[in-house]
Amino acid sequence: MKRIFVIFLLLTIVVSCSSKNDGDKYIIHPSGENHLENEEISFEINNEENSSMNKKKESILQKIQGRIKTAEIGTLDKSTKEIFSSIDQVIVNDKDVLLLDGHSMKLSHFNIRGDFIKSLQLKGNGPGEFTQPNSIDVFQDSIYITDRYFSVKKGSIEDLVLKDLRYEFKTPLEQICISDSAIVIKSTTINEKEPKLYQLYSIGQREKRLTFGDTYKTSDIIAKEILSEGLISCQKEQKNLFGVLYSLPYIYSYKLNGEIRWVSEIEEYIPLKFREEKGRGMSTRWNNDTYIYDEYISMFNFQNNIVLQTERFESSIHSGEVKIESKEIYTYLINSADGEGVFLTKTLPKIAYLNDEYLVLKGEENYPTIEIFSL
């Protein structure tokens, strides 16, 4: 929801400034220097049939379609009446369901049957509290939570008592994921001489081990920060990281030493265009009454594959008012070993969480719920 708000704000700026002289110099993003050459791309992924992936596609579709509903969380008829303002992230293991409500700044703990166990209010400036909690992950019996504004806290899943890990950050934190004994933080180091996307720490150690991943290429710092936003997913056993930027149609696979394993392109992905104007900052590119664009919304590891979802939006302006409407959700299947992929389906709702045992789907945006399915 935060990103949709930012896009809405930038579109509104375009409307309000449409009478200004467009003769000034500006740059349209994503710019050409950020597009890869064909030889740099391992595979192009599109909505056409892919014979080498068809068998795997059919097997996974059958597994997903045969899912069995085991719980629903957030409904009024539950005895706990646990209602959410938003459902920003969900983590599921064999016995626990952890749910982050960023709007209410609350972490809720349920068992795998959907029965409420406890909740923790996160808002505050004291120990174990947050300015803007925005991402969670688990490792063994511990939960890790990022505060967008420069901190990571860790606690036991059982008691939810949190302590600060005392990492030092100078830029906002977007997401956390854990692979084996490594903690990867998506936090673009825009103020450094060589900006990078990802910061890697070893569990139990305070010192940063590595920064890696090239940011979006532009000389403007604000544009670099906006256009370098994206998603990450850790492949825990194989010690790999997968990342996408909202502004580009590429999915990257990295080793945890920062080396790129492969890069694949989602051919049908339409990034939102931005206009960088000298002295005026960033706005969205808007030439027509309607504008179609895509956005990555989830990315999970499943049976040694990546399941990636994108959402297509239609933005329109009528009488000076901006309207953004969701049109379709596309789900792709990508082989995590080499990047070969295929379009999977556009009938699957938004995925809140996915692993080899469980699928969690989101309910209505205006009435946040989740449904848990065994696979």
N, C-alpha and C positions, 0 to 999 in steps of 0.2 A: 504494500500500500504506500510506503514511503516513496518508492520510485515513481509510481503513478502520480502521486501528488506533485513531485518535482517536474514531471513531464507536463502535467496540466498547467503548472505555474509558468513554465517556459513557453507553452503554446499561447497562454494569455498575454505574455509579453509581446509575442509576435503580433497578435491582434491589435494591441494597444499602440504598437510602434509601426504599424503597417503604412502610415502616411509619411514616414521618414524617407529621406533620399536613399535609394538602394544603390546609388552610384559609388558609394564608398567601397573600399576594398574589404573583402571578406573571404573566408575559407569555408567550404562545405565539407562536413565530416559525415561518414568516414572518408578520409582523404585517400588518394591513390597510394601514398607511401605506406599505408597500413594494409594494403592488399598484397597477398602472397602470390608468387609466381607458381605456375602449374607444377614445376619440378619440386617445390617445397611442400606440396600437399600429397599426403599418402593416399587418401581416398576422397572421392566426391560422393556425398550422400544425398539422394534425392527420393522422390515419391514413386519412382519406377521400380519394377520388379528387379530383384537381384538374386540370380539363381544360386550363387554360392552361399547366400545367407538365408535362403527361403526355408530350408529345413529347420534351422535354428529359430527363425521367426515364427513358424507355425507351432513349434514346440512351446515357445514362451507365450504365444497368444492363447494356446489351449490351457496352459497353467494359470494365466491371469483370468481367463473367462470361467475357469472352474473354481474360482476362489470361493471360500466359505466365510460368511460373515460371523464374527465371534463377539464383537462389541461395538457400541456406539457411545461416543462421549460428547457431552455438551447439550443433550436433549433435556427438555423440561420434565419428562416423566421419570428420569433417574432420581432415586431417593436422595442423592447428594445435592441435586440441583446445581451442579457446577457449570456455570454459564461463562462464556468468554467474550471479551471485546474483540479480540482477534486471535487467530492461531497462526503464529509466525513460524514455528518449527516444532517438529515432533520427532522423538527418538524412541525406538522400540527395541527391547531385547527379549529374552525368553520369559521374563517375569514382570518387567516394568514398562510403563508408558510414561514418558516425560514430555510435557507440553509447555512451550513458552508462549505466553500472551504478552507481546511487547507493548501493546497499547495500555493495558492495565499494569504492566511491569510485574507480572506474576509468573512463577514457575509452579506447575501442578504435577503431582505424582499420582498415578493410578496403577493398579495391577493389570495384568494382561487381559483380564475379563472385563476391564472398564470400571472396576470399583474404585472409588476415590480413596486415597490414602492420606495425603496431606498437600498443602500448598504453602508457598513461601512468597511473601511480598518482597520485591526486590528494590523498590524505589527508595532512595535516600543517599546521604553523603557519608554514612558511617561504614565501619568494617563489614564486609560481606554485602554491601548495598551498591546500587547502580544508578547512573544518570540515564542511560538508555541501553538496557540489555537487548541484544539483537541476534545472538547465535549460541547454540549449544552443541556439545558432542559428549560421548561417554567413552571411557577406557577402563576396562575391568569393572570395579565397583565405584568408580568416581565419575562425577559430572564436571564438565568444564563449561564456563559461561563467559562470553565476551561482553564487555561494555563498549559501545561504539566509541566512547570517549576515553580510550587509552588504558584499559585494564582487562586482565583475565583473572577469573576467580575459579577455584576448585573446591569441591566438597564431596562428601560421601552421599551416594544416592539414598542410603537408608535414613540419614538424619538431616540432610540438606544444610549442614553447617558449612559456610563458605569462607575461604581465606584467599587473600590476594597473592598471586604468584610473583608480583613485583617485577614483571617485565616492563621495559621502557619503550613507549611508543610516542611518536610525534605526529602521526596521522591517524585518522579515524579507522577503526577496525570494522570490517564488513562481515567476516565469517571465520569460523574455526573448524578444522577437521583433524582427526588423529589417525595416524597410520603407524602401527607397531608402537615404537617408543618415541615417535616424533610428533610434535605439535606444529601444524601448519596454520598460520594466520594470514588471511587475505587482508592486507593493509598496504596500500600503494605508497611507497616512500618517495613522494613527489618532490620533496625538498632536498634530496640528496643529489650528488653529482651524477650518479648513474641510477636513476629511479628503477625500482623493481616492484613486482606485484605481490610476492609472497615472502613471508618471514618464517623461518623454521627454527624451532627450539627442541631440545631434548627434554623428555619428561624428567623432572627432578633437578634440572639445571636452569639457572637464571640467565646465563649468557646466550645471546643469539648465535646459532650455529651457521646460518646461511641465509642470504637473500637471493631470490632468483625470479625469473619470469619477466620478459620485456613488457613494459607498459605500452599504452597507446601512444603513438608518435605524434607529438605536437609541441611547439615551443611555449604555448600558453599553459600556465600551471593549473588554472581552474578548469580549462578544457581537458587537460590531461587527467585530472582527478575524476571528472564526470564520465569521460569516455573510457576510463580504465576500470569502471565498476563491472562486477560479474559474479559468477558462482564458482565454487570449487567442490570437489568430492574426493575423498581419500579411499584408495583400495587398500584396506588394512593389512591383509596377509601378504600381498605382493609388493607392498611398500611403494605404491605409485600414487601420483596426484593427477587429477583431471581438472581443467579449468576452461571457462569461457568468459569472454567479455561481451556485454550486451550490445556493444557497438560494432561487433564483427561476426562473420558467419563461421568462425573456426572453433574447433574444440582441440585443445592441446593435452597431450599426455606427457608427464614429466616423471623421471626418476627423482628420488628424494635427495640426490646430489645436485639437482638443478638441471640435469641434462634432459633435453627433449627426446622423447621416444618416438612420437609420431604426431602429425597434425592432419586433421580431416576437416572438410568443408561441408556445411549444410547448405546445399545449393539453393533451396527455396527460402532461406532465411532472409528477411527484409529488415535491415536495421533502421531504427529511427534516425533520420538525418538531422544534423545540427548545423547551425550557421554561427561561425565565430567572426564577430565584427570588431574591428579595431576601435577600442575605446568604449564599446558597448557590451562586451562580454558575450555570453552564449545565449542562443535562442534556438528553437526548433525550426527546421526548414519547412516552409509552408507556402505553396504556390496555388493550391487548389482548394475547393470547398471541402473535399474529403481526402484523407491520407491514410494509407494502409502501412502498418509496420508490425514487426514481430519482436518478442522478448522471451529470453530463456526464463523458465519459471521453476524447473527442478532438474536435478541430476543425481542419479543413484546407481550404486553397483548392484548388479543382479546376475548371479551365476556366471561370473567372469565376463560380464558385459556391462556396458553403460546404458541405462535407460534415461534418455534426455527428453524433456518436454519443452515445447515452445508454445506461446500463446499469441494469436493474431488479433490485433486491435484495429478498429476503424475510428479515426478521429475526424471530427467534422466541426465546421464553424457555421452557425446560423445566427444572424442578427448580432454578431459580435460575441456570441457565447460559444464556448468550446465544449464539445461532448466527446467522451472516449468510451467506446463500446467494445466488449470482447466478442469476437466472432467465432473462433475455432481454437481447439487445442490439438497440436500435433505431437505424437509420441514417436521417437526414433530409437532404434536398437543399434548399438555400436560395439563391435568386438574390442574388448579392452587390450587385447594383445597386439593388434596391428592397426586399429582404427577403421577397418572396413565396417560399413553400416548400411542400414536399410530403414525405410519408413515402416513403422509398426502399425499404427492405427490413429484415427482421429475420433474414436468413440470413448476413449478412456477419460474420466474426469481428472481433475488436478490431483497429482500424487503428493501427499504430505510426507510419506516415508515409504521406503521399499528396501527389503533385504531378501535373502533366500527363503525365509520362513513366513514373512508378513508383508502385506500390502495395506497401506493406510491412505484413504481417499478423503479429500476435503469436501465439506458440504457447502451450503450457501454462504456467499461472502457476507451478506447482511445478517446472517444468523449462524455464526461459526460453529461447526460441528465436525467431527471426524468419524469415519467408519473403519474398523479394523477387520481385516480378512486374513485367514490363514491360507497358505498356498500349498 
